[in-house]
Amino acid sequence: MRPESLSGQYTDLKRRYGNTYGQSWDSAKSIEYRPPQLGGILSHSLRKAEGNSMQTIKLTDGGILLYKEAFIPHDMADRYFAELRDHSAWEQKPGIFGYLQPRLIAAYGEPGLVYRYSGRDNVALPWTPTLLEIKQKIESIEGQYNYCLLNRYSSGQDSMGLHADDEPEVGHIIGSLSLGATRTFRIKHNESKETMNFPVGHGTLIIMAGTMQQFWKHEIPKTKRPVGERINLTYRQIIRE
Ligand SMILES: O=C(O)CCC(=O)C(=O)O
């Protein structure tokens, strides 16, 4: 089903904000998400998201993106960042064409879980208390997760290419927490190429849901801005075979 009312709502946003809303710092076609301006005109649809001040963005074709800029308070985010940076089992893996991926990764979760992407198996190490604590916080908003993929971007030259997490064994709700340097999380519709940019900073939570992985891709583009290190945690539900 193509949710006409949701597309209509988005058109209204463009009409309402005109050029100001439609402009972004790095792409004429893309839209920068500005939480204070948008608050109040986007209706909240997911039951658990109601009342917790997450912004709910209904995307064309049934995708849903929940956003909260400072979900984790600053001091707690500092503690999580230092702990995860210093004590995770980071490794740099080859990507699809054999080149090393431009970031480090680590994977944790329930025993025996494996997430395969870009032709590589990522076997979960046992949960740590910190990752379980964060998991609980995200689950109190939306989703149930049994696996966490960590990405570590050492500078603006580290990145994540445009992709969808649409593997059949991954549940459609993905909770994504950012720590450290602020980067841009960019989403692009597969057909219309409509683009939105979300700043993801120290403690920002994004939850991707609905049909977002079917109709939209997402990325962390490289930046020439002098940015520091960033860690991202994506909590997922891996469906066992
Ligand atoms: O670093 C991010 O925010 C994006 C991570 C991501 O897209 C992924 O792990 O699939």
The ligand as a Gaussian input file, in Angstrom:
#p B3LYP/6-31G(d) Opt

LIG

0 1
 O       27.013000       5.196000      11.689000
 C       25.815000       5.308000      11.445000
 O       25.092000       6.136000      11.970000
 C       25.187000       4.396000      10.406000
 C       25.393000       2.945000      10.669000
 C       24.722000       2.094000       9.663000
 O       24.139000       2.570000       8.735000
 C       24.753000       0.656000       9.787000
 O       25.419000       0.117000      10.678000
 O       24.090000      -0.009000       8.949000

